[in-house]
């Protein structure tokens, strides 16, 4: 009786590595320009680019497409992993809840060639998991920022991070970046850490140069410093901004005035909202008086 050698099959780890990478890509791939969608998940897009760059450096391409079966009309995901353009693995998953990053069952395995690429694929999957963990960490911090009633607690939350700068950057790139930046910089003002508040709003704008509301906030920051220097208008209530002074920013009056004007003009140029345009215009007029 003839003995037939069993065809090689990829390990479960190899299949799961491909699935992990594809699930991450499905969640964070930036929209195509022709779709007319304004990108809001800047952090997800950044992490997506990091993962794709890593895969490229590993000499791998992980491709996929979603479609229904020809006969059973079941939602399926088709995977193709290539090493330097040579296809090493092709397989198909059946989606059990209709989501690429949800539960699935192996439907079939097509082409498979074992090799060192599998270890590199797992390296890519590990990076996808690490980036997903960071996204979850940012979401958890954002929940704490929303729930916190004490400015000192907000400041302590940022200060206690092992990498304060990295956390600040991620918070200023997430979908809630405007709210995060406002909460962080206002909390630092309330705890009399004006220089840190200034650095936070500057970082937010460096990462999001087209965000009109952030430009308005920084304009108001400089406006508060010059208002404290020349005196507030009768009946005005600057609130916490009364603590922002030229001395705390270590800049002269005319420079603060010029910077306020620059950011108000940017807010007006970039904004699609009337309330932002009106506030920036009103503040700009007060600079001339």
Phi, psi and omega in degrees: 000132181289141178254122180261128178289132180293135180295136179300144177231147177293150178289163176300323179299320179294315179297317181293327178296315178298317180297320181297317180294316181294320179299318179296315180298319181296326181282326192239004179299131179294150179293151178287143183305323183289348178284347177069025180263130176280124182294126178243337183265070183296325180292315177299320179295319178298313180295323177301314180296322179297317180294316181295323178295320179296314180300320179297318179293335178275357180076024183241149171232126180246108183248155177203158169211153183251140178193169179267150177297150183293321183258313185272352178057028179273140176297130181222155173243127179257125183251144172218122178247125182240147175241113184050047176075357176267124182289123180255333183207136171224131175208168184230134174251146171263125180280131183266340178232010175081013180237134182300324181264018179256192179299146179207164179233141178294125180261318181195158175240127179264249182281141176208128174230116181293155178169181181294344179299334183294323178293320178292326176297319179293328175298318176296320179295321178299321178293321177299319178295317180298317180293322176298319179298321178295320177299318179294323178296317178298317179299321179293319178295319179298322178297321178292322177298319181293322185276339185292136178251000186235124181300323180297325178293322178296315179297317180296326180298318179286317182296330185280353180292139177301329177228088185301317183294318180295317179296317178300316179299317181294319179295331180272003177244348184288173180298335180261027189301320181296314179294319179298312182299317181297313180299316182292312184288325178291324178295324178289328174295315183295335178261017175061037174246070188294317181298321178293321178299317178301315181296324181294312182291328176294317178299317180301319181286322177301323181276337182226068186295346182256015180269107184297320183294324179293321177296321177298317180298317180290325175300317179294330178297310179291324178299320179296320181296318181284331177293323176294331181282320184263347181105136181283149177296148181301132178088354181283152180230088184288345180062221183299336182295346177297340181278349182275114183235162177298324180295318181292332178269345180058045176226150180284164184304308185296325178293317178298319179296317179295319179293320178300313179301314181302315184283330174294318178296320177295319178300317180292322181291321186272336190287146170245011181244133184295322184297322178292316180298318182293317180294316180297320179295319179295317179295323179297320178295323181292336179291334182278344184276000000 
